[in-house]
């Protein structure tokens, strides 16, 4: 598996050079120590191979450091024509008068340097060179290769398939009615193609559609059709399994329950850097159909691993909400794929299965976007739509509407009354968790834990997780036993993957009483809670509040969202949208009007060429198909 950017640990034997062109950028905080060290290490590799002009070396070293900085922020590539002049520190402080090179001179140095491959559209001219220049964009070679591999795999799945079902009766009972129905359209696409992307916001019926697709597949391919269902986290997998099975029970026929697992478990993770997954191109998954939920959380490297492992003849269904935060690591694959415009190739195949549907609504690589809201019918739905559309005035109107479902607490006016309301809410929540945990009811304790959550953008600061954890603990004196690290009822969150234990970064659990009274940490799993002695858990922290990023893939009955100051770089439309849509019944937003407006106006930008490269490749496929038909 290709390493993630977090795995790009610099060589400890390489010293950090604070001289040369990188020095002012490093000292100003625009480039981190990691950026400088990795760029310096790459340049030393190049010098051992082919010496270059010293001035070119410095220009290439700066370009490499800027590219590594982009990777740390989730971008696959960096456009050097716009990167020159982006003198912003990690804290969002603008630094003037840094010595950015002249862009044409910069690009010319890259084009002639032995460290850099000059790439045409399809591939690099030398895969051994660590940098690739494609037009004016610079990549690390491994990420260019990943992007190319993902593009090629997706395009291959858009080609015609044999044996397309044509009986509209397959969907009649599952999605009844004569009116157009995008859920029925998505099911028809899933049955007639090898790639379907099911996109939609919260409450638009994605899980119901998954259940309908499964029921239809069992009619079409037989009741024993092999299904592989997965999600990026254990929590998301458990929620997918529970919701899908509930939906299946309402459908006609004998619907066997399904089981969902984490992506790592589906692919068969193993502690072997040379081959970290048991399933790959040479050892594909045995499943006829693979369905992945919460795909917005899947980074570029993991998508590459998934696409490599799915059999070429198997159906792949990717499900998710492109409006949510992207993956923690590099890439925003779901957003990139959904953004591919134009009619999907061979979308006309669905007409036989769904004669009342419009096949032109299937776009790009096979995307069907669900638009009708089923779960959120009130103010939460209005709020989510207003945020997603970028209408700050509409967002504030909903927040101030006085709805019982949506509440707004202006941080400038927070007083004793508001603080007491929060204290009461949190106290009632903690009491419910404690009661179940003390009674050794792991299922009940986990359910109670998910009834309420405080979500923050940052880990630190007055609007951060650390501060709110301290505040919450001060409000719960009876729950906190002095000197007790693993108190019954305490929520915990995993901060690093531990594949041996079966827990992953972001998994939330709760300390419960074991059969002998000793504490155990319970984590939600599809079939039954996973119970682990606390002594075996190393990478965990107390959970009272949590970051919005860690909450992605989870849902809670009631949510309080704490917004930071408006100049926070983490305050984005995607973060606010993700935060408020974690709530099933009620959401309270605590922040200033300025913070709300800043969040709605600021988009997450992750540089990638995947959308453009997919668009070009699909256009070529359509032209090729037209030529062969003629």
KOLDRENDO-681822 format. One record per residue (C-alpha): residue number from 1; residue in one letter; y, x, z. Coordinates in pm, whole numbers. Layout:
<rs>
- n | res | Y | X | Z
- NUM | A | Y | X | Z
...
</rs>
This chain:
<rs>
- n | res | Y | X | Z
- 1 | X | 0 | 0 | 0
- 2 | X | 344 | 124 | -80
- 3 | X | 532 | 216 | 239
- 4 | X | 813 | -2 | 366
- 5 | X | 1158 | 141 | 413
- 6 | X | 1087 | 154 | 785
- 7 | X | 808 | 398 | 705
- 8 | X | 1042 | 641 | 531
- 9 | X | 1061 | 873 | 828
- 10 | X | 1249 | 1189 | 740
- 11 | X | 1080 | 1526 | 765
- 12 | X | 1160 | 1656 | 1117
- 13 | X | 1167 | 2009 | 979
- 14 | X | 1461 | 1925 | 753
- 15 | X | 1791 | 1987 | 924
- 16 | X | 2077 | 1739 | 905
- 17 | X | 2345 | 1892 | 691
- 18 | X | 2696 | 1789 | 781
- 19 | X | 2856 | 1994 | 510
- 20 | X | 2913 | 1921 | 147
- 21 | X | 2998 | 1590 | -14
- 22 | X | 2801 | 1380 | 236
- 23 | X | 2986 | 1514 | 541
- 24 | X | 3286 | 1274 | 545
- 25 | X | 3062 | 975 | 473
- 26 | X | 2828 | 1073 | 756
- 27 | X | 3107 | 1141 | 1004
- 28 | X | 3277 | 809 | 920
- 29 | X | 2955 | 616 | 985
- 30 | X | 2922 | 487 | 628
- 31 | X | 2598 | 686 | 595
- 32 | X | 2352 | 711 | 881
- 33 | X | 2167 | 1020 | 991
- 34 | X | 1853 | 876 | 832
- 35 | X | 2032 | 828 | 498
- 36 | X | 2151 | 1189 | 499
- 37 | X | 1822 | 1338 | 611
- 38 | X | 1604 | 1156 | 359
- 39 | X | 1845 | 1243 | 74
- 40 | X | 1847 | 1607 | 181
- 41 | X | 1467 | 1615 | 195
- 42 | X | 1442 | 1470 | -156
- 43 | X | 1682 | 1730 | -289
- 44 | X | 1484 | 2014 | -135
- 45 | X | 1175 | 1884 | -314
- 46 | X | 1368 | 1894 | -640
- 47 | X | 1494 | 2247 | -584
- 48 | X | 1142 | 2375 | -534
- 49 | X | 1051 | 2226 | -872
- 50 | X | 1353 | 2290 | -1097
- 51 | X | 1685 | 2430 | -976
- 52 | X | 1989 | 2232 | -1082
- 53 | X | 2364 | 2277 | -1088
- 54 | X | 2490 | 2282 | -723
- 55 | X | 2764 | 2030 | -801
- 56 | X | 2509 | 1795 | -957
- 57 | X | 2291 | 1844 | -650
- 58 | X | 2564 | 1712 | -424
- 59 | X | 2635 | 1412 | -644
- 60 | X | 2264 | 1326 | -659
- 61 | X | 2226 | 1377 | -285
- 62 | X | 2509 | 1128 | -224
- 63 | X | 2353 | 878 | -467
- 64 | X | 2015 | 911 | -295
- 65 | X | 2173 | 859 | 49
- 66 | X | 2356 | 547 | -74
- 67 | X | 2028 | 414 | -215
- 68 | X | 1847 | 470 | 116
- 69 | X | 2134 | 290 | 292
- 70 | X | 2081 | -2 | 55
- 71 | X | 1710 | -7 | 132
- 72 | X | 1782 | -24 | 505
- 73 | X | 1989 | -335 | 433
- 74 | X | 1711 | -493 | 228
- 75 | X | 1828 | -407 | -126
- 76 | X | 1574 | -285 | -379
- 77 | X | 1833 | -101 | -587
- 78 | X | 2198 | 6 | -580
- 79 | X | 2456 | -47 | -852
- 80 | X | 2651 | 279 | -844
- 81 | X | 2945 | 129 | -1032
- 82 | X | 3011 | -103 | -737
- 83 | X | 2873 | 119 | -460
- 84 | X | 3154 | 368 | -517
- 85 | X | 3426 | 245 | -289
- 86 | X | 3208 | 39 | -50
- 87 | X | 3328 | 234 | 251
- 88 | X | 3205 | 8 | 528
- 89 | X | 3032 | 123 | 846
- 90 | X | 2730 | -42 | 1005
- 91 | X | 2973 | -225 | 1234
- 92 | X | 3168 | -367 | 940
- 93 | X | 3467 | -135 | 975
- 94 | X | 3645 | -42 | 652
- 95 | X | 3698 | 334 | 615
- 96 | X | 3974 | 430 | 370
- 97 | X | 4015 | 740 | 157
- 98 | X | 3657 | 863 | 139
- 99 | X | 3594 | 1103 | -152
- 100 | X | 3386 | 878 | -377
- 101 | X | 3307 | 1053 | -706
- 102 | X | 3426 | 936 | -1044
- 103 | X | 3158 | 690 | -1159
- 104 | X | 3105 | 829 | -1513
- 105 | X | 3077 | 1180 | -1372
- 106 | X | 2837 | 1053 | -1105
- 107 | X | 2612 | 880 | -1358
- 108 | X | 2619 | 1182 | -1591
- 109 | X | 2498 | 1409 | -1310
- 110 | X | 2212 | 1171 | -1237
- 111 | X | 2113 | 1149 | -1604
- 112 | X | 2066 | 1524 | -1637
- 113 | X | 1921 | 1600 | -1293
- 114 | X | 1547 | 1689 | -1260
- 115 | X | 1515 | 1465 | -952
- 116 | X | 1596 | 1153 | -1155
- 117 | X | 1385 | 969 | -1410
- 118 | X | 1582 | 791 | -1683
- 119 | X | 1411 | 456 | -1714
- 120 | X | 1406 | 211 | -2001
- 121 | X | 1359 | -154 | -1915
- 122 | X | 985 | -135 | -1867
- 123 | X | 900 | 190 | -1692
- 124 | X | 1023 | 523 | -1571
- 125 | X | 979 | 820 | -1800
- 126 | X | 836 | 1035 | -1520
- 127 | X | 662 | 865 | -1228
- 128 | X | 660 | 1188 | -1029
- 129 | X | 1037 | 1193 | -990
- 130 | X | 1149 | 1022 | -668
- 131 | X | 1459 | 855 | -816
- 132 | X | 1491 | 624 | -1116
- 133 | X | 1814 | 545 | -1298
- 134 | X | 1791 | 215 | -1487
- 135 | X | 2121 | 142 | -1660
- 136 | X | 2371 | 203 | -1381
- 137 | X | 2128 | 118 | -1102
- 138 | X | 1948 | 371 | -889
- 139 | X | 1608 | 310 | -730
- 140 | X | 1364 | 506 | -526
- 141 | X | 1070 | 541 | -760
- 142 | X | 830 | 351 | -535
- 143 | X | 1056 | 43 | -523
- 144 | X | 1113 | 45 | -898
- 145 | X | 735 | 53 | -938
- 146 | X | 694 | -232 | -690
- 147 | X | 952 | -445 | -869
- 148 | X | 784 | -378 | -1204
- 149 | X | 440 | -458 | -1066
- 150 | X | 556 | -786 | -911
- 151 | X | 731 | -888 | -1233
- 152 | X | 426 | -813 | -1447
- 153 | X | 190 | -997 | -1213
- 154 | X | 408 | -1307 | -1203
- 155 | X | 454 | -1314 | -1580
- 156 | X | 78 | -1277 | -1635
- 157 | X | 23 | -1587 | -1422
- 158 | X | 260 | -1788 | -1643
- 159 | X | 35 | -1755 | -1948
- 160 | X | -184 | -2042 | -2079
- 161 | X | -501 | -2124 | -1888
- 162 | X | -822 | -2278 | -2013
- 163 | X | -974 | -2593 | -1876
- 164 | X | -654 | -2769 | -1769
- 165 | X | -734 | -3105 | -1600
- 166 | X | -613 | -3408 | -1795
- 167 | X | -719 | -3704 | -1580
- 168 | X | -410 | -3869 | -1425
- 169 | X | -643 | -4039 | -1180
- 170 | X | -665 | -3711 | -988
- 171 | X | -318 | -3780 | -848
- 172 | X | -310 | -4161 | -843
- 173 | X | -431 | -4210 | -485
- 174 | X | -272 | -3896 | -348
- 175 | X | 78 | -3969 | -480
- 176 | X | 81 | -4343 | -559
- 177 | X | 361 | -4528 | -737
- 178 | X | 520 | -4539 | -1081
- 179 | X | 859 | -4387 | -993
- 180 | X | 925 | -4018 | -1060
- 181 | X | 810 | -3808 | -768
- 182 | X | 861 | -3431 | -748
- 183 | X | 572 | -3399 | -506
- 184 | X | 343 | -3543 | -775
- 185 | X | 505 | -3311 | -1031
- 186 | X | 436 | -3009 | -809
- 187 | X | 74 | -3114 | -765
- 188 | X | 33 | -3154 | -1141
- 189 | X | 179 | -2808 | -1193
- 190 | X | -54 | -2659 | -931
- 191 | X | -359 | -2810 | -1100
- 192 | X | -265 | -2702 | -1452
- 193 | X | -126 | -2350 | -1403
- 194 | X | -214 | -2033 | -1213
- 195 | X | 128 | -1999 | -1045
- 196 | X | 336 | -2264 | -873
- 197 | X | 641 | -2208 | -655
- 198 | X | 709 | -2503 | -427
- 199 | X | 1067 | -2474 | -300
- 200 | X | 1264 | -2702 | -75
- 201 | X | 1464 | -2729 | 240
- 202 | X | 1336 | -2849 | 577
- 203 | X | 1188 | -3196 | 583
- 204 | X | 1157 | -3226 | 204
- 205 | X | 780 | -3275 | 220
- 206 | X | 647 | -2928 | 137
- 207 | X | 354 | -2957 | 380
- 208 | X | 273 | -3311 | 262
- 209 | X | 271 | -3178 | -93
- 210 | X | 37 | -2895 | 5
- 211 | X | -203 | -3149 | 158
- 212 | X | -185 | -3361 | -157
- 213 | X | -255 | -3059 | -376
- 214 | X | -558 | -2969 | -165
- 215 | X | -693 | -3325 | -190
- 216 | X | -640 | -3329 | -568
- 217 | X | -804 | -2988 | -607
- 218 | X | -1110 | -3111 | -419
- 219 | X | -1135 | -3397 | -668
- 220 | X | -1079 | -3171 | -968
- 221 | X | -1276 | -2860 | -874
- 222 | X | -1520 | -3005 | -625
- 223 | X | -1512 | -3051 | -247
- 224 | X | -1617 | -2691 | -185
- 225 | X | -1333 | -2530 | -379
- 226 | X | -1250 | -2207 | -192
- 227 | X | -906 | -2222 | -31
- 228 | X | -714 | -1933 | 123
- 229 | X | -411 | -2048 | 324
- 230 | X | -176 | -1803 | 492
- 231 | X | 171 | -1745 | 632
- 232 | X | 352 | -1425 | 730
- 233 | X | 326 | -1485 | 1107
- 234 | X | 67 | -1631 | 1340
- 235 | X | 312 | -1896 | 1455
- 236 | X | 387 | -2005 | 1098
- 237 | X | 15 | -2009 | 1013
- 238 | X | -60 | -2227 | 1315
- 239 | X | 219 | -2468 | 1227
- 240 | X | 104 | -2482 | 863
- 241 | X | -256 | -2556 | 963
- 242 | X | -162 | -2825 | 1213
- 243 | X | 85 | -3004 | 984
- 244 | X | -138 | -2983 | 676
- 245 | X | -441 | -3119 | 862
- 246 | X | -234 | -3404 | 1001
- 247 | X | -121 | -3488 | 647
- 248 | X | -478 | -3462 | 513
- 249 | X | -605 | -3725 | 758
- 250 | X | -374 | -3981 | 595
- 251 | X | -519 | -3922 | 247
- 252 | X | -816 | -4104 | 95
- 253 | X | -1159 | -3947 | 94
- 254 | X | -1340 | -3722 | 337
- 255 | X | -1081 | -3449 | 383
- 256 | X | -1226 | -3147 | 558
- 257 | X | -975 | -2968 | 782
- 258 | X | -825 | -2645 | 654
- 259 | X | -773 | -2315 | 833
- 260 | X | -465 | -2096 | 791
- 261 | X | -434 | -1729 | 885
- 262 | X | -170 | -1459 | 873
- 263 | X | -117 | -1276 | 546
- 264 | X | -240 | -955 | 706
- 265 | X | -564 | -1125 | 809
- 266 | X | -605 | -1290 | 468
- 267 | X | -573 | -954 | 294
- 268 | X | -793 | -782 | 552
- 269 | X | -565 | -529 | 718
- 270 | X | -732 | -209 | 833
- 271 | X | -600 | 112 | 992
- 272 | X | -629 | 324 | 678
- 273 | X | -300 | 442 | 524
- 274 | X | -475 | 519 | 197
- 275 | X | -607 | 164 | 170
- 276 | X | -450 | -57 | 437
- 277 | X | -593 | -384 | 301
- 278 | X | -957 | -461 | 232
- 279 | X | -859 | -687 | -58
- 280 | X | -673 | -538 | -354
- 281 | X | -696 | -524 | -734
- 282 | X | -1044 | -369 | -721
- 283 | X | -1162 | -587 | -431
- 284 | X | -997 | -926 | -491
- 285 | X | -991 | -1224 | -259
- 286 | X | -1286 | -1461 | -308
- 287 | X | -1069 | -1776 | -306
- 288 | X | -1019 | -2008 | -602
- 289 | X | -679 | -2114 | -466
- 290 | X | -441 | -1916 | -245
- 291 | X | -150 | -2098 | -76
- 292 | X | 119 | -1902 | 111
- 293 | X | 375 | -2080 | 329
- 294 | X | 711 | -1942 | 447
- 295 | X | 725 | -1715 | 144
- 296 | X | 1093 | -1634 | 204
- 297 | X | 966 | -1402 | 478
- 298 | X | 747 | -1203 | 239
- 299 | X | 900 | -870 | 138
- 300 | X | 857 | -690 | -194
- 301 | X | 577 | -458 | -78
- 302 | X | 374 | -741 | 76
- 303 | X | 423 | -957 | -235
- 304 | X | 288 | -668 | -440
- 305 | X | -18 | -648 | -213
- 306 | X | -73 | -1025 | -233
- 307 | X | -43 | -1045 | -611
- 308 | X | -279 | -751 | -649
- 309 | X | -543 | -919 | -431
- 310 | X | -546 | -1269 | -588
- 311 | X | -806 | -1302 | -866
- 312 | X | -651 | -1331 | -1214
- 313 | X | -827 | -1667 | -1266
- 314 | X | -730 | -1808 | -925
- 315 | X | -439 | -2043 | -859
- 316 | X | -153 | -1907 | -648
- 317 | X | 90 | -2146 | -477
- 318 | X | 397 | -1997 | -304
- 319 | X | 582 | -2229 | -67
- 320 | X | 915 | -2174 | 102
- 321 | X | 1284 | -2239 | 144
- 322 | X | 1501 | -1994 | -54
- 323 | X | 1803 | -2093 | 157
- 324 | X | 1657 | -1925 | 465
- 325 | X | 1697 | -1564 | 568
- 326 | X | 1507 | -1318 | 355
- 327 | X | 1237 | -1086 | 485
- 328 | X | 1319 | -819 | 741
- 329 | X | 1206 | -548 | 501
- 330 | X | 1311 | -476 | 143
- 331 | X | 1354 | -755 | -109
- 332 | X | 1421 | -1129 | -131
- 333 | X | 1133 | -1219 | -362
- 334 | X | 1127 | -1596 | -319
- 335 | X | 1502 | -1625 | -377
- 336 | X | 1476 | -1399 | -683
- 337 | X | 1188 | -1598 | -832
- 338 | X | 1342 | -1940 | -769
- 339 | X | 1665 | -1818 | -934
- 340 | X | 1488 | -1769 | -1270
- 341 | X | 1631 | -2043 | -1491
- 342 | X | 1503 | -2226 | -1795
- 343 | X | 1188 | -2429 | -1852
- 344 | X | 867 | -2275 | -1729
- 345 | X | 620 | -2166 | -1998
- 346 | X | 353 | -2425 | -2070
- 347 | X | 508 | -2680 | -1837
- 348 | X | 411 | -2945 | -2091
- 349 | X | 53 | -2912 | -1959
- 350 | X | 145 | -3134 | -1665
- 351 | X | 219 | -3439 | -1882
- 352 | X | -143 | -3550 | -1900
- 353 | X | -177 | -3539 | -1521
- 354 | X | 165 | -3687 | -1446
- 355 | X | 285 | -3886 | -1749
- 356 | X | 584 | -4033 | -1560
- 357 | X | 724 | -3694 | -1459
- 358 | X | 975 | -3473 | -1639
- 359 | X | 810 | -3134 | -1707
- 360 | X | 1151 | -2972 | -1768
- 361 | X | 1205 | -2991 | -1392
- 362 | X | 948 | -2712 | -1365
- 363 | X | 1159 | -2400 | -1410
- 364 | X | 1126 | -2023 | -1438
- 365 | X | 786 | -1898 | -1322
- 366 | X | 668 | -2247 | -1230
- 367 | X | 917 | -2358 | -966
- 368 | X | 936 | -2717 | -849
- 369 | X | 1222 | -2783 | -607
- 370 | X | 1184 | -3074 | -367
- 371 | X | 1518 | -3240 | -299
- 372 | X | 1451 | -3563 | -107
- 373 | X | 1464 | -3525 | 271
- 374 | X | 1192 | -3705 | 465
- 375 | X | 1205 | -3558 | 815
- 376 | X | 1578 | -3509 | 867
- 377 | X | 1753 | -3836 | 794
- 378 | X | 2051 | -3790 | 1022
- 379 | X | 2318 | -3541 | 1108
- 380 | X | 2087 | -3236 | 1102
- 381 | X | 2006 | -3308 | 736
- 382 | X | 2376 | -3354 | 656
- 383 | X | 2457 | -3030 | 835
- 384 | X | 2187 | -2834 | 649
- 385 | X | 2302 | -2967 | 310
- 386 | X | 2667 | -2887 | 387
- 387 | X | 2582 | -2531 | 493
- 388 | X | 2358 | -2471 | 192
- 389 | X | 2630 | -2595 | -45
- 390 | X | 2890 | -2364 | 111
- 391 | X | 3127 | -2645 | 215
- 392 | X | 3282 | -2527 | 543
- 393 | X | 3500 | -2838 | 581
- 394 | X | 3195 | -3063 | 550
- 395 | X | 3005 | -2846 | 799
- 396 | X | 3283 | -2881 | 1057
- 397 | X | 3307 | -3256 | 992
- 398 | X | 2937 | -3299 | 1074
- 399 | X | 2962 | -3071 | 1378
- 400 | X | 3252 | -3278 | 1514
- 401 | X | 3109 | -3618 | 1421
- 402 | X | 2997 | -3697 | 1773
- 403 | X | 2635 | -3740 | 1663
- 404 | X | 2367 | -3717 | 1932
- 405 | X | 2166 | -3495 | 1695
- 406 | X | 2438 | -3236 | 1626
- 407 | X | 2683 | -3105 | 1883
- 408 | X | 2955 | -2845 | 1855
- 409 | X | 3085 | -2648 | 2150
- 410 | X | 3398 | -2457 | 2055
- 411 | X | 3367 | -2127 | 2238
- 412 | X | 3742 | -2130 | 2296
- 413 | X | 3706 | -2441 | 2511
- 414 | X | 3378 | -2369 | 2692
- 415 | X | 3423 | -2474 | 3052
- 416 | X | 3232 | -2564 | 3364
- 417 | X | 3113 | -2896 | 3223
- 418 | X | 2959 | -2739 | 2913
- 419 | X | 2801 | -2461 | 3115
- 420 | X | 2645 | -2717 | 3348
- 421 | X | 2508 | -2914 | 3051
- 422 | X | 2341 | -2601 | 2918
- 423 | X | 2214 | -2509 | 3262
- 424 | X | 2059 | -2853 | 3305
- 425 | X | 1894 | -2842 | 2959
- 426 | X | 1748 | -2499 | 3022
- 427 | X | 1634 | -2588 | 3372
- 428 | X | 1443 | -2894 | 3251
- 429 | X | 1285 | -2690 | 2973
- 430 | X | 1177 | -2411 | 3210
- 431 | X | 1033 | -2660 | 3461
- 432 | X | 812 | -2815 | 3192
- 433 | X | 684 | -2471 | 3086
- 434 | X | 620 | -2366 | 3445
- 435 | X | 422 | -2678 | 3528
- 436 | X | 180 | -2633 | 3238
- 437 | X | 154 | -2255 | 3284
- 438 | X | 76 | -2284 | 3655
- 439 | X | -196 | -2538 | 3574
- 440 | X | -366 | -2298 | 3332
- 441 | X | -278 | -2534 | 3044
- 442 | X | -208 | -2281 | 2768
- 443 | X | -179 | -2545 | 2495
- 444 | X | 68 | -2747 | 2701
- 445 | X | 268 | -2439 | 2803
- 446 | X | 305 | -2326 | 2441
- 447 | X | 410 | -2677 | 2337
- 448 | X | 665 | -2690 | 2620
- 449 | X | 795 | -2345 | 2527
- 450 | X | 877 | -2478 | 2180
- 451 | X | 1078 | -2772 | 2307
- 452 | X | 1392 | -2565 | 2347
- 453 | X | 1530 | -2234 | 2233
- 454 | X | 1859 | -2043 | 2244
- 455 | X | 1912 | -1857 | 1916
- 456 | X | 2153 | -1565 | 1866
- 457 | X | 2254 | -1354 | 1568
- 458 | X | 2266 | -1028 | 1764
- 459 | X | 2049 | -858 | 2024
- 460 | X | 2347 | -725 | 2221
- 461 | X | 2700 | -833 | 2314
- 462 | X | 2834 | -1151 | 2475
- 463 | X | 2683 | -1362 | 2195
- 464 | X | 2358 | -1164 | 2191
- 465 | X | 2005 | -1212 | 2319
- 466 | X | 2035 | -961 | 2605
- 467 | X | 2340 | -1135 | 2755
- 468 | X | 2192 | -1482 | 2721
- 469 | X | 1860 | -1371 | 2870
- 470 | X | 2056 | -1251 | 3175
- 471 | X | 2252 | -1577 | 3194
- 472 | X | 1938 | -1790 | 3166
- 473 | X | 1758 | -1591 | 3432
- 474 | X | 2053 | -1638 | 3666
- 475 | X | 2021 | -2014 | 3615
- 476 | X | 1650 | -2015 | 3705
- 477 | X | 1625 | -1856 | 4051
- 478 | X | 1309 | -2040 | 4146
- 479 | X | 1127 | -1928 | 3838
- 480 | X | 1195 | -1557 | 3875
- 481 | X | 997 | -1387 | 4151
- 482 | X | 1158 | -1064 | 4257
- 483 | X | 971 | -762 | 4126
- 484 | X | 727 | -966 | 3922
- 485 | X | 696 | -845 | 3563
- 486 | X | 449 | -1107 | 3445
- 487 | X | 561 | -1424 | 3616
- 488 | X | 375 | -1746 | 3537
- 489 | X | 588 | -1946 | 3295
- 490 | X | 769 | -1644 | 3151
- 491 | X | 811 | -1651 | 2775
- 492 | X | 747 | -1322 | 2591
- 493 | X | 795 | -1203 | 2235
- 494 | X | 604 | -929 | 2055
- 495 | X | 824 | -652 | 1915
- 496 | X | 567 | -455 | 1712
- 497 | X | 246 | -533 | 1523
- 498 | X | -78 | -474 | 1711
- 499 | X | -354 | -550 | 1465
- 500 | X | -629 | -460 | 1711
- 501 | X | -511 | -739 | 1944
- 502 | X | -422 | -973 | 1660
- 503 | X | -53 | -1008 | 1750
- 504 | X | 241 | -943 | 1522
- 505 | X | 608 | -864 | 1549
- 506 | X | 791 | -1188 | 1631
- 507 | X | 495 | -1373 | 1786
- 508 | X | 613 | -1578 | 2087
- 509 | X | 388 | -1638 | 2385
- 510 | X | 395 | -1753 | 2744
- 511 | X | 239 | -1620 | 3064
- 512 | X | -14 | -1868 | 3205
- 513 | X | -250 | -1868 | 3500
- 514 | X | -600 | -1758 | 3409
- 515 | X | -923 | -1902 | 3551
- 516 | X | -903 | -1665 | 3849
- 517 | X | -529 | -1710 | 3895
- 518 | X | -438 | -1379 | 3734
- 519 | X | -180 | -1396 | 3455
- 520 | X | -275 | -1414 | 3088
- 521 | X | -39 | -1422 | 2792
- 522 | X | -106 | -1713 | 2557
- 523 | X | -13 | -1706 | 2187
- 524 | X | -38 | -2004 | 1954
- 525 | X | -319 | -1985 | 1702
- 526 | X | -446 | -2252 | 1460
- 527 | X | -771 | -2329 | 1643
- 528 | X | -705 | -2231 | 2006
- 529 | X | -454 | -2017 | 2195
- 530 | X | -512 | -1643 | 2192
- 531 | X | -526 | -1521 | 2555
- 532 | X | -455 | -1155 | 2630
- 533 | X | -429 | -974 | 2966
- 534 | X | -70 | -850 | 3007
- 535 | X | -185 | -492 | 3071
- 536 | X | -300 | -470 | 2708
- 537 | X | 40 | -565 | 2566
- 538 | X | 275 | -272 | 2518
- 539 | X | 541 | -388 | 2273
- 540 | X | 673 | -709 | 2429
- 541 | X | 995 | -828 | 2587
- 542 | X | 1100 | -1129 | 2791
- 543 | X | 1179 | -1437 | 2588
- 544 | X | 1443 | -1681 | 2696
- 545 | X | 1680 | -1643 | 2404
- 546 | X | 1575 | -1492 | 2071
- 547 | X | 1735 | -1382 | 1745
- 548 | X | 1749 | -1617 | 1450
- 549 | X | 1548 | -1365 | 1248
- 550 | X | 1261 | -1379 | 1496
- 551 | X | 1277 | -1760 | 1502
- 552 | X | 1219 | -1787 | 1128
- 553 | X | 891 | -1961 | 1057
- 554 | X | 909 | -2152 | 1387
- 555 | X | 1051 | -2489 | 1485
- 556 | X | 1167 | -2626 | 1818
- 557 | X | 1253 | -2971 | 1946
- 558 | X | 1605 | -2872 | 2053
- 559 | X | 1806 | -2562 | 1964
- 560 | X | 2128 | -2404 | 2089
- 561 | X | 2282 | -2164 | 1834
- 562 | X | 2525 | -1903 | 1970
- 563 | X | 2755 | -1766 | 1699
- 564 | X | 2916 | -1421 | 1725
- 565 | X | 3276 | -1333 | 1635
- 566 | X | 3371 | -1409 | 1273
- 567 | X | 3380 | -1041 | 1171
- 568 | X | 3009 | -991 | 1247
- 569 | X | 2822 | -879 | 934
- 570 | X | 2515 | -1071 | 1050
- 571 | X | 2708 | -1398 | 1044
- 572 | X | 2605 | -1543 | 707
- 573 | X | 2532 | -1876 | 544
- 574 | X | 2161 | -1799 | 545
- 575 | X | 2163 | -1719 | 916
- 576 | X | 2345 | -2041 | 1012
- 577 | X | 2125 | -2249 | 780
- 578 | X | 1807 | -2093 | 920
- 579 | X | 1927 | -2140 | 1278
- 580 | X | 2018 | -2510 | 1257
- 581 | X | 1705 | -2599 | 1061
- 582 | X | 1482 | -2463 | 1338
- 583 | X | 1568 | -2784 | 1529
- 584 | X | 1357 | -3094 | 1482
- 585 | X | 1564 | -3335 | 1693
- 586 | X | 1888 | -3184 | 1821
- 587 | X | 2101 | -2874 | 1757
- 588 | X | 2403 | -2750 | 1950
- 589 | X | 2628 | -2488 | 1788
- 590 | X | 2831 | -2272 | 2027
- 591 | X | 3107 | -2074 | 1857
- 592 | X | 3457 | -2086 | 1714
- 593 | X | 3574 | -2268 | 1404
- 594 | X | 3655 | -1928 | 1254
- 595 | X | 3294 | -1816 | 1310
- 596 | X | 3160 | -2131 | 1144
- 597 | X | 3386 | -2081 | 842
- 598 | X | 3295 | -1712 | 819
- 599 | X | 2924 | -1792 | 828
- 600 | X | 2944 | -2056 | 556
- 601 | X | 3153 | -1837 | 325
- 602 | X | 2949 | -1517 | 360
- 603 | X | 2623 | -1480 | 164
- 604 | X | 2345 | -1230 | 218
- 605 | X | 2343 | -994 | -77
- 606 | X | 2025 | -805 | -155
- 607 | X | 2050 | -614 | -477
- 608 | X | 1751 | -658 | -705
- 609 | X | 1680 | -682 | -1073
- 610 | X | 1374 | -902 | -1034
- 611 | X | 1544 | -1224 | -1149
- 612 | X | 1689 | -1064 | -1461
- 613 | X | 1370 | -877 | -1543
- 614 | X | 1159 | -1191 | -1498
- 615 | X | 1399 | -1391 | -1715
- 616 | X | 1379 | -1132 | -1995
- 617 | X | 1000 | -1104 | -1972
- 618 | X | 946 | -1482 | -1980
- 619 | X | 1179 | -1511 | -2279
- 620 | X | 969 | -1250 | -2456
- 621 | X | 653 | -1445 | -2366
- 622 | X | 800 | -1763 | -2512
- 623 | X | 898 | -1582 | -2834
- 624 | X | 551 | -1432 | -2856
- 625 | X | 393 | -1774 | -2809
- 626 | X | 611 | -1927 | -3079
- 627 | X | 521 | -1644 | -3318
- 628 | X | 149 | -1690 | -3259
- 629 | X | 179 | -2068 | -3307
- 630 | X | 349 | -2020 | -3640
</rs>
